[in-house]
Amino acid sequence: MQPFRLIGIGLACAYLAACEDKAETAAPPQQVRAVRASASDYQPSAQITGEVKARIQSDLSFRVSGRVIERLVDVGSHVHAGEVLARVGDTEQRADVEVARAGLESAQAIVKQRTLTFERYKALLHSRSISQATFDQAEKDLRTAQASLETAEAALATAKDALSHAELKADADGIITAREIEVGRVVSAAQAAFTLAHDGPRDAVFNIFEAFFLEGRPLSEVAVAPVADRALETQATVREIAPFIDTRTGTIRIKVALPEDAQWPLGTPVVGAFRSPSRTGIILPASAIASALGEPAVWLIDPANRSVSLRKIAVAKYRQNDLIVAGGIAPQDLVVTEGGKFLRESQSVAWEGK
């Protein structure tokens, strides 16, 4: 009895399998939308924010040490060349000037005395009232005194110069953009006190992540506009690209020369549209992307048997509404753009589109 039961179960399974095959065969093709892949040119681009800076900028510092006794400007002040910005205590420098002046007066008196002696000895030498050796010694003493006078004059000039350095002056017309001193603070020689942005040409400065440079060096023409008013967009030119990467931020600094008519205030936030040289690739809508074990892929339609297969692709760049394919498919391949989520390998499809 048991063998007949097993035969019955087997016949039932075979019947069910046949019914399932018949159901699958009878299933209608999956409806999808598709496009023909075609090669086209594209231009990688990026919009980067930056700020306006002076093309020439200098750090101003005292050339002598001392305590700051007066500060005449602050950040944002517009100054002119030669204008006094700050002063340090000059008591020591004034004392040096007085000492040097006293030394000069002493040297002048000695020269005057030695000159009179030399002239008198010169007259006596003609009358043979003194020896030649005595005259030669008087001449030597005069030359020594004259050399000492020159040294004293140089010392006084140096002391006066040091006194003048107690005043910090602007080296050009411009705007103070940074201040590092305050009244009462002791500063040393060459310590930065102010940063001066010179009047004149201005740059838009951008810090761009190094990944952008994988597309190649950007084109020299850049569209720049203030963030607050894009209607003021102007065409500018790349002036300088830093030869190294900032290790703190992973960015590369680019300076773009603004035209003369774009005299935007220093520090104005701007946005620059950078572009790389044109390239060739296959552009597909973002809806075409699928996944093959976690890697990007697309569904391809074989027009001969009207079935689909999953193909891995190499994506050169993801963009806002599409992606650029660098490998894995070829022009004229029929790619599913909508309905791919419901597909399986070798499934029959009916498609709309080119």
Summary of the structure (lengths in Angstrom):
residues: 354
radius of gyration: 43.3
end to end distance: 63.1
largest distance: 169.5
contacts: 1020
relative contact order: 0.20
helix: 31%
strand: 39%
